[in-house]
């Protein structure tokens, strides 16, 4: 059986068989974390639960959550479930606030990492023999090396460009002629805009597929990237604490219908943000993952803070569950004058205004005790940014859709900061400065 065929076999496994596999792997994982990770042994003992009390996936809700703060409290290696001499690689989050979160990999974990990324690339349209232009950063961040390993396993030729240096990126895209590119969606926007500015015809490039992740994005951004680079763009989702990129992936022929979670390795739940109670399929809440095959740093009910829903799609190619696009992060939700606000809500309004580009950011300030939001958004070429009627139109649409009055600043092209390869910060919250 070919590599692609072996992926397809597990991805189309009947749900009953998939549940049996999950139950078996969960039982092995629970025994291992109870024996080797003091944090989890204490968690079980304080809850009065033994690993054997959990009879399968259906009982997971009886157990507490693991939070990012727990990983930081056990920094750097106290959450590892294997001896140090079995660790083959160590990654860590960016650590922009406090200590980074650390994740270890055995050789077996790296094999799984390569497998789920290779699966994701196949779903995105990639095939053995193609070239991958890898514009994710290499280093402690899992993106670059994660995509590299999966592409190699699939049989692709990897061009390890890493992030930034847009001049070099465009030269390599033109000269090396890769069929697939992976990067953040905001950096794909930057590359598309630079092609337009420099008069590079995207149709002259050989890129056919763009695998985009590491930040939330919308259908308007997809359309801009697909039009600007002449590619088919899909979403890849992951987080370093679970494994890195490749936790879920959108199929290139099912764009806009959700991303498949490779649930033979990562069991998902969606829970209520306030109560932690599991929510029915299709309802929106906080995404929670249990790793059921990780050896070095397994996690039990990890609270990702990402807001989405999960559901089985009866019309889908695969039997695995899907997740919706990430609406935002629970900890990134702004509360403005008593109204809950995710920046993606503003983005959804902007994408429906035909005189605006998708390049924007929100500036949040506080005047005395009153919070204010300024929307800085670029207009499309040929549109007057000083047209007060257009500002009022956007302001009215935001108020009617979201329920908040916001200051509008229309800007000429190039005035809003672009991505230089990393994650793009859409919200500048100056209340915390």
ZALUM-353848 format. One record per residue (C-alpha): x, y, z. Coordinates in steps of 0.5 Angstrom, whole numbers, plus 2048, in hexadecimal, padded with zeros to 3 digits. Example, Ala and Ser with C-alpha at 12.3 -4.5 7.8 and 13.67 -1.06 7.14 Angstrom:
   px   py   pz
  819  7F7  810
  81B  7FE  80E
# end
This chain:
   px   py   pz
  800  800  800
  803  807  7FE
  804  80C  804
  7FE  810  801
  7FA  80A  801
  7FC  808  809
  7FA  80F  80B
  7F3  80E  807
  7F2  807  80B
  7F2  80B  812
  7EE  811  810
  7E8  80D  80D
  7E8  808  813
  7E1  807  815
  7DF  80B  81B
  7DE  805  820
  7E5  802  81E
  7E8  809  81F
  7E5  809  826
  7E7  803  828
  7EE  805  826
  7EE  80B  82A
  7EC  808  830
  7F1  803  82F
  7F7  808  82E
  7F3  80D  834
  7F4  807  839
  7FB  806  838
  7FD  80E  838
  7F9  80E  83F
  7FD  809  842
  804  80C  83F
  802  813  842
  800  811  849
  806  80D  849
  80B  812  847
  809  819  847
  808  81B  84F
  803  821  84D
  7FE  81C  84A
  7FF  817  84F
  7FD  81D  854
  7F7  81F  850
  7F4  818  850
  7F5  817  857
  7F2  81D  859
  7EC  81C  855
  7EC  815  858
  7EC  811  851
  7F1  80C  84F
  7F3  80B  847
  7EF  804  847
  7E8  808  849
  7E8  80C  842
  7E5  806  83E
  7E6  80A  837
  7E6  811  833
  7DE  811  836
  7E1  812  83D
  7E6  818  83C
  7E2  81D  83E
  7E3  81A  845
  7EA  81D  845
  7ED  824  847
  7F0  828  841
  7F7  82A  840
  7F8  831  83F
  7FE  835  83C
  800  837  843
  801  830  845
  806  82F  840
  80A  835  842
  809  833  849
  80D  82D  847
  812  830  843
  816  82E  840
  816  826  840
  811  824  846
  80C  822  841
  810  81D  83D
  80E  816  83D
  814  813  83B
  81B  813  83D
  820  818  83B
  824  813  836
  81E  812  832
  81C  819  830
  81E  81A  829
  81C  822  828
  81A  827  82D
  815  82D  82A
  812  833  82E
  80D  838  82D
  80F  83F  82C
  80F  841  833
  80C  848  832
  809  848  839
  80D  845  83E
  811  83E  83D
  810  83B  837
  80C  834  837
  810  82E  835
  80F  828  831
  813  822  830
  813  81D  82B
  816  815  82B
  817  812  824
  811  80F  824
  80D  816  825
  811  819  81F
  80F  813  81B
  808  815  81D
  809  81D  81C
  80C  81B  815
  806  817  813
  800  81C  815
  804  821  811
  805  81D  80B
  7FD  81B  80C
  7FC  822  80C
  800  824  806
  7FC  81E  802
  7F5  821  804
  7F8  828  802
  7F9  825  7FB
  801  824  7FC
  804  81E  7F8
  80A  81A  7F9
  80F  81D  7F4
  80D  824  7F5
  811  82A  7F8
  80F  82D  7FE
  811  834  800
  811  834  807
  811  83C  80A
  80F  83A  811
  815  83C  816
  81A  836  818
  81C  836  81F
  818  835  826
  812  836  822
  80F  830  81F
  80D  832  819
  813  832  814
  816  82B  817
  80F  828  817
  80D  82A  810
  814  828  80E
  813  821  811
  80C  820  80E
  80E  822  807
  814  81D  807
  810  817  80A
  80B  819  804
  811  819  7FF
  811  820  7FD
  817  824  7FC
  818  829  802
  81A  831  800
  81C  833  808
  81B  83A  806
  818  83C  80D
  815  843  80F
  816  84A  80D
  81B  84D  807
  815  84E  802
  81A  84F  7FD
  81D  849  7FD
  817  845  7FE
  814  848  7F7
  81B  846  7F4
  81A  83F  7F6
  813  83E  7F4
  815  841  7ED
  81B  83D  7EC
  81A  836  7F0
  813  836  7EE
  810  832  7F4
  809  82F  7F3
  807  830  7FB
  808  836  800
  807  836  807
  807  83C  80B
  802  840  810
  7FC  843  80C
  7FE  84A  80D
  805  849  80A
  802  846  804
  7FE  84D  804
  804  850  804
  807  84C  7FE
  801  84D  7FA
  801  854  7FB
  809  855  7F9
  808  851  7F3
  802  856  7F1
  807  85C  7F3
  80D  859  7EF
  809  857  7E9
  80A  84F  7EA
  805  84C  7E6
  803  846  7EB
  800  842  7E6
  808  841  7E4
  809  83E  7EA
  809  837  7EB
  805  837  7F2
  7FF  833  7F2
  7FD  832  7F9
  7FE  836  800
  7FE  833  807
  7FD  839  80B
  7FC  839  813
  7FF  83B  81A
  7FA  841  81A
  7F2  842  819
  7F0  844  812
  7EA  845  80E
  7E6  843  807
  7E8  84A  805
  7F0  849  806
  7EF  842  803
  7EC  846  7FD
  7F2  84B  7FD
  7F7  846  7FD
  7F4  841  7F8
  7F3  847  7F3
  7FA  84A  7F5
  7FE  844  7F4
  7FA  840  7F0
  7F9  83A  7F5
  7F5  836  7F8
  7F5  838  800
  7F4  833  806
  7F4  834  80D
  7F9  830  811
  7F8  830  819
  7FC  82E  81F
  800  830  825
  806  82E  828
  804  82C  82E
  800  826  82B
  805  825  825
  806  82B  821
  802  82C  81A
  7FE  826  817
  7F9  825  81D
  7F4  826  818
  7F4  828  810
  7EF  82B  80B
  7EE  827  805
  7EF  82B  7FE
  7E9  828  7FB
  7E4  82A  801
  7E7  831  803
  7E2  834  808
  7DF  82E  80B
  7E4  82D  811
  7EB  82A  812
  7EB  823  813
  7EE  821  81A
  7F3  81B  81A
  7EF  818  820
  7F3  811  820
  7F8  816  823
  7F5  81C  826
  7EE  81B  82A
  7EA  821  829
  7E5  824  82E
  7E1  82B  82E
  7DF  82E  835
  7DC  834  838
  7E0  839  839
  7DE  83B  840
  7DB  834  843
  7E0  82F  83F
  7DA  82B  83D
  7DB  827  837
  7D6  82A  831
  7D2  826  82C
  7D5  826  825
  7D4  82C  821
  7D4  831  827
  7DA  836  828
  7DE  836  82E
  7E6  835  830
  7E9  82F  82C
  7ED  82A  831
  7F1  824  82F
  7F4  81E  832
  7FA  81B  82E
  7F9  813  82E
  7FF  811  82B
  805  816  82D
  80A  813  831
  80F  818  833
  80A  81E  836
  803  81B  835
  7FD  820  837
  7F6  81F  83B
  7F1  823  839
  7F5  829  837
  7F1  830  837
  7F4  833  830
  7F0  839  831
  7EE  839  82A
  7E6  83A  828
  7E3  836  823
  7DE  830  822
  7DF  829  820
  7DA  824  81C
  7DA  81E  818
  7D8  820  811
  7D4  81B  80D
  7D6  81D  806
  7DE  81D  808
  7E3  819  805
  7E6  816  80B
  7E2  814  812
  7E6  818  816
  7E3  81E  81A
  7E4  825  817
  7E5  82B  81B
  7E3  832  819
  7E7  838  817
  7EA  83B  81E
  7E6  841  820
  7EB  843  824
  7EE  842  82B
  7EA  842  832
  7F0  846  835
  7F0  84B  82F
  7E9  84C  82F
  7E8  854  831
  7E3  856  835
  7E1  85D  833
  7DC  861  837
  7D9  85B  839
  7D9  857  832
  7DD  851  830
  7E1  853  82A
  7E5  84E  826
  7E9  852  820
  7E7  84D  81B
  7E0  850  81C
  7E3  856  819
  7E6  853  814
  7E0  84F  812
  7DD  856  811
  7E3  859  80D
  7E3  853  808
  7DC  855  806
  7DD  85C  804
  7E0  85C  7FD
  7E4  863  7FE
  7E8  860  803
  7EE  85B  803
  7EF  856  809
  7F5  85A  80C
  7F3  85C  812
  7F4  85D  81A
  7F1  85F  820
  7F4  864  825
  7F0  863  82C
  7F1  869  831
  7EE  86C  837
  7EC  873  838
  7EB  874  840
  7E6  86E  841
  7E4  86D  83A
  7E7  868  835
  7E7  86A  82E
  7E9  866  827
  7EC  869  821
  7EB  865  81B
  7F1  866  816
  7F0  863  80F
  7F3  864  808
  7EE  866  802
  7EF  863  7FC
  7F3  866  7F6
  7EF  86C  7F3
  7EB  86D  7F9
  7EB  874  7FD
  7ED  873  804
  7EB  879  806
  7E4  878  804
  7E0  879  80A
  7DA  876  808
  7DD  86F  807
  7E0  870  80E
  7D9  871  811
  7D6  86B  80C
  7DB  866  810
  7DA  869  817
  7D3  868  816
  7D4  861  813
  7D8  85F  819
  7D3  862  81E
  7CD  85F  81B
  7D1  858  81B
  7D5  858  821
  7D1  85D  825
  7D7  862  827
  7D9  869  824
  7E0  869  822
  7E5  86E  81F
  7E6  86D  818
  7ED  86F  814
  7ED  86D  80D
  7F4  86D  80A
  7F8  86C  804
  7FB  866  802
  801  864  805
  800  868  80C
  7FE  862  810
  804  85E  812
  804  857  80E
  807  851  810
  80E  84F  80F
  80E  848  810
  80B  847  817
  805  848  81A
  801  84E  819
  7FF  852  81F
  7F8  855  81D
  7F6  858  824
  7FA  85D  828
  7F7  85E  82F
  7FA  864  831
  7F6  864  838
  7FB  85F  83A
  801  863  839
# end
